[in-house]
Amino acid sequence: MPSDQSKSLFEYNMKVWKIFGIWSGDTPWKRYKYYSMSYLFVTFIIYNLLLTLNLIYTPRTIELILREVIFSFTEITVATKILTILLLRGKIFEAFDIIDSDEFVGDYYSKDGFLSKVHKNFKLGWKSYAVMSNVAYSSQVFVPIFLNLIRGTESELPVCKYYFLSDENRRSYYFFWFIYQSFGMYGHMMYNVFIDSFIAGLLIVSIAQMRILNVNLKTFSMSEQEKELPKELQDQIAIAKLNSYLRHYDSILKYNKIIQEILSVTIFFQFSVTTIIICVVMCGLLMPSSTETLVFMVMYFFAMTMQIFMPGFLGTHLTYESEELVLAAYSTEWISRSEPFKQSLKIFMERTKTPIMITGLNMFPLSLLTFTSIMKSAYSFFTLIRNFQEE
């Protein structure tokens, strides 16, 4: 088993975090903190202050304010993700240590190695998400420029209009504001992509280890050579194997406790705020808009939906795998085993009756049921806004 699973899984995540100023790495460059502070001050703090100021000055008509609300609320989730990486760096390293430990075992090097397949599928998943996000970004930034050149119309700023500026000031410094908004928007999109994929990766690691433990328990039996040994030696071998599985389970519990601490606040804000964003995007899709705006809205809607569907799906899968441990333990070859073996197995089965569940601030579970509830709530808010607009 490679001792750097964490690097294999999250190498690109950490590189992107480093480029965008939120991860200094194992051996930080001595002046990196100055780069990080400067970068975040310009592209995060000032960016959000201007975005908030723009929202305050936006005319109070639903057609204008909806677009501004989308980006403003998205920044809440981006902020929680950035702060998670910056403030919980020690917890992240603790999670990496467990991922790289001897207890997190599996068939990796063989052609059909389970963990190698998990790694490949994870990388394929985040690459697909990155492509979709970049397409949405291009539809918002570059496509309008091309279409405006063809039509001969005046281009607008890609994120928001900065209503606190005068029309003359906006036109005079259009190129500067366009570059600033485009660059800031791209950086925040990359935060979303590579922190969301990091969250998914942490959950996938736990699911994979739980699956390995389930398979080991279900296939637990003595080999033909071991069956020829004296009964006492067989019992010693069986207890040794069971103890190794119990240590593996203990490592999984510690790992899940750490990722709960890492993800709790981020999951809470992501699921809560995404409800509002999805509702706003649905309202925007029903309003008269240009083709490029509709394309952006559709891509943004799918991106926001995936941001809560994927963690919900993985959370459900993790809970399911943990619930399967009871059946897996019962499926072991326990009838002919010694009393100490049976007692250890009973204690293990009692513990596994409490399934593993990741929650958002201990208020709601990370599951498909929560995802469904959020989509229903978003539709309810959407219906309320539409009725208010019609009135």
N, C-alpha and C positions, 0 to 999 in steps of 0.2 A: 504494500500500500504506500503510495507517495506521501511524503511528510509535508507536502505543500499543496494540499487540496484547495485551501483557501486562495492561494495565489492563482492556481489553475482556473478557479471559478470566477474570481473577482479582480483579475489583473487589469482588465480594461476599465472597470468601474473606478479603481483607484487611480489609474492614469488620468482619466477625465476629471475626477475630483481634484487631482493635483493641478491640472491645467487651469481649472476654474476656481482655484484658490481656497478649497475647503479641506484639503488633505495633504499633510506634509510628508507622509510616508514613514517608514521605519527609521530612516536616518535623514532627518530633515535638513535641507540646505539652510545654512545659518541665517541667510537673509530672506528666507521664504516667508516668514511671518510678516515682513514689511510688504512684500508683494501681495500676500493674501489680504492684509488689512486694506491696502490701497485699492485692490481690485474689487473687493466686496463693498467698500465705501462708495465707489463710483457706480458700479453696475447693480448693486443690490439696495443699499440704503438710499442713495439719491434717487435711483430709479423708482423705488416704491414711494418715496416722498412726492415726487412729481406725479406719479400715478394717482396718489390719494388727493393731491391738490386738483388734478384734472377732474376727478370724480365730484369734488365739491363744487366746481364751477360748471359742470355739465348741465345744460338746460333740462328742466324737469319734465321731459316728454319721454314716454316709454320707448319710442323708437330709437331715441338717441342714447338713453341711459343704459339700455340692455347691453349694448356692445361694450360700454365702459365697465359695467359690472362684471362681465366675464373675466377680463384680465385682472381686475382688482381682487376678486375672490380667489382666482387661481394663485395669486401671489401669497395668500395665507398658507396654502398647502406647501408652496415652494419654501416659504420661510421656515416652517416646522421641519421640513426635510433637511434644509441646510443646517439648522441648529442641532438637529439630531446627530449629524456627522461631526460637527464641530465640538459639541459638548459631551457626547458619549463615545468619544474615541477609545477610551480605556475599555469600555464594555465591548466594543467591536473587536478589539484585539483579544479579549477573553473568548469571544465566540470563535475567532480564528484559531486560537490555541486548541480549543476542543475539536474543531473540525480537523485539525492536523494531528490529533492525538492517536495513540495506538488503539484506543477503544472504538474509534469510529472506523470500523473495518469494512471490507467488502471486496468482491472480486473485481478488480480494476483493470489489470493488465491483459487478461485473456480477451480473445476476440469478441466473446459475448458477455464481457464484464458488465455487470449492472451499473456500477457507478460511472464507468466511462460513457455509457449511453445517457445517463442522467446529465453528465457534464455537457455532452454534445447537444442534447435537446434544450438545455438551459441557454446555451450560447445561441442556438438557432432562434429561440424565443425572443431574447433581447435584441438581436439583430433585426428581426421582423418589426418589433416595436419601434426601434430607432428609425427604420426606413419609413414607416407610417408617419412618425412624428416629423421627420424632415420633409415629407411630401406636404403635410399640413402647413409647415412653416413656409415652404416655397409658395404655396397657394396664397398665403397672406402677404408675403413680402415681394417676391419677384414677379409672379404672374400679373398682379395689378400694374406694375411698371410697364411691362410689355404691352398689355392691352391698352393702357393710356397713351402710349406712344403711337399705337395704331389708330386709335380714335382721335388723338389730338386733344385729349382732355387733361385737366390738372390732376396730378397724383396727390393722394392723401398719405398721411403718416401711417405706418403699418400697425401700430399698437393702439394709439389713441390720439385725439386731435389737440391735446393740451389746450383746453378751452380758456385757461388762465392767460394765454398769450393773445396778443392782438393779431389780426389777420396779416398786418404788414410785417410784424416781427416773425410770424410763422413762415411767411413766404421768403423773407430775407435770409433766414437761417434754416431753410428747409433741408438742405443737404446735411447739415450738422445734426439736426434732430432725427432725420431719417436714419443716419448711420448709428446714432446713439440708441435709438429704439430697436433697430434691427439686431444690433450686437447684444444688447441686454436681453432681448426676447430669445435669441438663440441660446445664450448661456443658461437662461432659466429653463428652456426646453430640455437642454442637456442635463441639468440637475434632475428634472423629472424623470427622464429616460433612465439615467444610470443610478438613481436612488431607488426608483420603482423596481428596476431589475435586481438591485441588491436585496431589497425586501423579499422579492420572489425567490431569489437564490437562497437566502437564509431559511425560508420555509421549505424549499425543495430539499435542502440538505437534511432537515429533520425528517421529512417524509421518507426519503431514501433510506436513512438509517433505521427508521421504524419498520420499513418494508423488509430490510435485511434481517432484523431481529425476528419478525414474524416468520420469515422463511426458515430461519435457523431453528426456531422452536417447533414448527410444524414438521420439520424433517429430522428432529432429534431422535436418534436411535443408536444402538451399538452396532459397530461393524462386525463382520463375520469373524475377524481375528480377535476382536475384543470379547465376543461371546464365548470364545474358547478359554478365556482367562477365568481364574477363580472368582467366585461371587463377590468377595470382599474387594478385589481389584476392580471389578466392574462397577461396583458402587462408588468407589473412589474416583474413577474416571468420569462417571455420570455426574457426580457432584461437582467435579472440577469444571466440566463443560457448562453445567447450569450456573455456576458462580461466574464464569466468564460472560454469560448472557446477562446475568444480573448487573455486572459491572457496566456492560454496554448500555443497559436500560438506565442505570444511574447517570451515566454520562449524557444520555439523551435528555433526561429530566433537567440536569444542570444547564444544558445547552438551551432548552426551551425556556427556562427561567430567565436566561440572559437575553434571548431575543424578545421575550415579553417586555423586559425593561427597555430594550432599544426601540421597539416598534409601538409601544402603547400610545404615546402622545401623537405620533405621526399618523397612526391608523385612525385615531379618533378624529383628528382634524381633516384628514383626507376623505373619510366617509361622510362626515358631517357637511363639509363645504361642497363636496362634489354633488350632493343633493341639490343645492342651490344652483350650481353651475349648469347641471343637466336641465333643470327647469328653465333657466334663462336661455340656454341654447335652443330648446324646443320652442320657446316663444319667438326667438329670432328666426327660426326656420319658416314660420308662418307669415312673416312680414315680407313685403316687397323688397327684394335685394338683388344685387348684381350676381352674375354667374359665379365669379370668383369668390364672392362672399358666401354664397350658398355652399360651394365646394369646401371652403374653410370650415363653415359651421358643421357640415356633415362629418368631416374628418375630426374636428374637435369633439363632436358628440361621441364618436366611437372611441377616441382616445380617453376621454373622461370616463366612459363606461368601462373600458378595459382596466382603468386604474383602480376600480373597486371590484370588478368581476374577478380578475385574476387572484388578488389576495383572498377574496372570499372563497373562490374555488379551492385554492391551496389550503386555506384554513379548514375547510370542510374535509378535504382529503387527509390532512394531518389528524383530525379528530377521528375519522373513520379508521385509519391505520392503528391508532392507539386503542380503539375499542376492539379491534381484531386480536389484540394480544391475549385476551382472556381465552378465546377459542383456540389460539395457537398454543397457549400453555397447556390447555386441556388435551390437545392433540399429541402431546409428547408421549413417549413410551414410559409412563409413570407407574403403571400397575405393578410391574415386577421390581420396582426400585425400592430402596431402603426407606425407613421412616424419616431420617433427616432430609433426604431428597424430597419426600412428599411434603414435609412441613415447610421447607423453603419455597416449594412450588405453590403451596396454598397462600403463603404470605404475599408472594409475587402476584397471584391472581386477585387477591383482595385489593392490592394497590392499583392494579390496572383497571379495576372497575370504575375508577375516576378517570375519565378520558382527558387527554391533553387538549387544551383549548387556548388559543391566543385571543386576547380581548383588547378593545380600545378603551383605555382608562378604566378597566373593569366595569364598563357600562354596557357593552354589547360584544358578542362573540364575532370573531372573524370567520364568517360562514356565508354560504349561498343564501341562507334564510335572511341574513342581514342585508345582502345585496338586493334581494327581492323586495324587502321592506323599503329600502332606499329608493328603488325605482318607482314603487307605488307612491311614496311620499312626494317624489319629484313630479309625478303626473298629477297628483292632487294639488300641489302648489301651482303647477302650470294651468290647470283648470280654473283655479281661483283668479289668477292673473288675467286670463282670457275673459272671464266674466266681468272683472273690474274694468277691463279695457272696453268691452262692448257697452257697458253702462256709461 
